[in-house]
Amino acid sequence: MTAFRPLEPPRTQVSEAPIAIVCNGSTLGVMMASPTQIEDFAHGFALTEGLVTDVGQIEDLEILHHDVGIEARFWLRGASAQQLHQRQRSLLGPVGCVLCGIDSLAKVARPMAPLTQDALRLSLGEACAAPALLQAHQPEHDRTGASHAAGLFLPGQGIVLAREDVGRHNALDKLGGAMARVGLAPEQGAVVLTSRVSTEMVQKTVALRVPVLIAVSAATDHATRLAQEAGLTLIARARGESCEVLSGAHRIVKPG
């Protein structure tokens, strides 16, 4: 008979809390996320969800801690506020309309501005090795074994900025917010993920205007199609010695 014993001592558990994003008095979403770096999260969410194109458009951000969770509350003015109002109005419609489901499905394919041609070039070796470099920036994963990470890789410099979260989408939002707040140019680097690549991860990367996305795991077929349409270089299964270049191969320099 095989005897099973618990880990001794048990590993520390990762923290998770409900975080509400509240803009101009309306709750746009509530995510279960790691309750750290909330300012980065709010700024990144506003960018990746198309609420703003520049974090300077965000005003009066405050983080409120409640017994039931955390609120990230901020305001938009001018054109950004008007766009938000139009977006909220588009969500209103007659209940029971047979076309509502079709309309909702169409919103999944939100428009993405194609990435412009840029000078960024990565060697195939750099791209394949990037996720391994991210491991040194994952203290929460080392402590709990239960968090994802997103990092910004710059050629010749490695991972220059990283964020962790229990949710892979949240980690990318936090990275995007941190990049914008410290003034890192998105077109000069690559996003590196510890997760698989789904549709939302491609959409968020393109919204941040980062031209390359590298992931340690696989990509979905729809995510790959979106990356091709947007001109995003998508690299999956990057595991040291090998990786898959699924789109945008013009930015990857292969060995001669």
N, C-alpha and C positions, 0 to 999 in steps of 0.2 A: 504494500500500500504506500502511495506517495503522500508524504506529509507536506502541507503548505504552511508557511509561516509568514506573518506580516513583516513588512519592512521595519527595521529597527535602526534609528527612530523613524517614524513616519515623515515623509517629505512635507515641507511647508506648502500649504495650499495657496493657489493664486487668488488674488482679490478680484471681485467682480461686483459691479453696482449698476443700477439703472441710471442713465445719464440722458436728460432731456435737452434737446437743442431748441431754444425758444427765440424766435426772430420777430421783431416788431409786434410782440405780444401774442404770437401764435406758435404753438408747439408744432415743429416740423417733423419730429421723430424722437423716439425714445429707444436708445440702444443699450444693451448690456455690454459694459466695457470695463476695462481696468480704470479705477478712479484716480488716475495720475495724468499730468500734462493735459489738463482739460482745455486750457487756452489753445494749445496746439490743435487739439481735436476740433474745437469749435471753428477755428480759422480754416482748417483743412476741410471740414465738412462743407463750409460755405463755398469753398473753391471747387471741390469735386462735384458738388451738387448743382453748380452753376448759379448760385445765388449772387456771387460777386466774381469779378475777374481780377481784382486786386484787394489784398487785405486792408488797404487803406480805406476801402469803402465801408468797413465795419466800424461801428461807433459804440461806445459805452458798454463794452463787454464786461459782464460781471459773472462770477461763479458763486452760486448759492447752494449751500449744503443743507439738506432737509433730512428728517428722520427716514424718509422712504427713498431717498436718492439725491442726485445732484442735478442742478439746472445750470446750463450755460446760456445766459441771456444776453442778447445784443440787438442793435438797431441798425437798419439800413436807411439811407436817405436818397432823395433824388431819383434818378433813373433806376437804380437797383431796387428801391422800394416799390416803384411802379411795376417793375418786372415781377417782383414777388407777389404783388397784388393780382396781377394777371394770371400768374401761375396758380394761386389759390382759387381764383374764380373758375379756372378750367377744371378743377377737381369737383366742382358742384354740378350736379345733373339730376334728372328725374330717376327715382328709384324704380327698378323694374323695366327700364328701357332695354329692348333686346339688343341694341347696339352698344350698350355701356361696356360689356365685356370686351368687344372688339376694340373700342376706344382705349380701354385700359391696357390691353395687350400692346397697342401701338405705342403707348408711352414708354414701354420698356426699351424700344429702339430710339432713344432720345438722340437728337442730332449731335454729332461730334465734328468740331472744326478740324479738318485734316492737318496733320503736322507739316510744317513747312520744311523744305530742304535745309539741312544744317551741316555743319562741318564735323560733327561728332563721328569718330571712328574708333571701334574697339577691336582688339585682336581677339581671335577665337579663344585663345588661352585665357585672356582676361575675363571674358564672358563666362566661360565654363567654371572658373575658379571663384567668381564673385560671391556666391552663397557661402562658401567656406570662410571667406573673410568676415562675413556678417556674424558668424558664431561668436567672435570676440566682443560683440556689442549686444549680447543677450543675457544680461545678469538675471533678469526675471525668469527666463527659461532655465538657466542653470539652477536657480533657487527652487523652482516649482515644477519644471518640466511641462508647463501647461500654457505657454504664451507664444504668440507669433511675433515676427519682427519684419519691419520694412526699413531698408536703408538706401541711402544715396551713394552710388559708386561714381567716383571721378577717375578717369584714366590717369595712371601714374601716381595716384594718391590713395586709392583704395576706398574703403567706406569712410566717408567724412561726417555722416550724420545718420542716426538710426533711432527708431522708436519701437516700443513693444506694446502689445495689448493682447487680451484674451481673444479678440476677434481680428481676423486678418484684414477686414475692411477698415476697422478702426485704426489698426497700426498704420495703414497707408494714409488715412486721413491725418493722423497725428504727424506723420512724416511730412506730408504736404504743407500742413500749417507751420511746422517748424522751419521748413525750407523758406517759406515766404517771409516769416518773421525775422530770420537772420539774413535774408537777402541773397541766398544761393541761387544762381542762374539755372533753371531747370533744363535748358537746352544743352548744357554742357555735361550731363551725366546720365546715369541709368538707375532706375528703381530696381532694387533687389528684394525678393520676397522669399519667405520660408514656407510658403503655401502653394497650393495649386492656383491656376489662373482661370478665373471665371469671367463672365461678361462684365460684371461690375468693376473688377480690378483693371481691366483694359479701359473702361470708360473713365475711371478715376485718374489713371495714369495719363491719358490723353488730355483730360481736363486740366491737369497740372502742367501740361506742355512738356513733359519729359519724353524724349524720343525713343528710349529703349526700356524694355521691361524684361527682367531676368528672374526666373523662378526655379526653385529646387525641385518642384514637382511638375505635374503635367498641366496642360491647358485644355479647355473644352473646345469643341469644334466651332461653336458660335463665337467664343472669345477670339479664336484665331481668325475667323472671317472679319470680325470687327477691326482687329489689329491691321489686317491687310488693307481694309477700306480706309483706315485713318492714317496709313503710312507709318505705323508704329513697328519698330523692330521688336519682335517677340521671341524670347529664348526660353525654352522649357527644359526640364530634367537636367539642369546644370549641376553636375556632380563631379567637379574636379577635372577629370580627364576627358569628359565628354559632355555634350549638350545638343539640343535640337533647335536649330534656327527655323522657326515656323513662318516668319514674315520679316520684311525689311532687311534682307541679307546684304543690301548695299552698304550698311553701316558696319559690317563685320569684315575684318581683314583676315583672310585665311593664310596659313603658312604657305610659302612659295614652294 
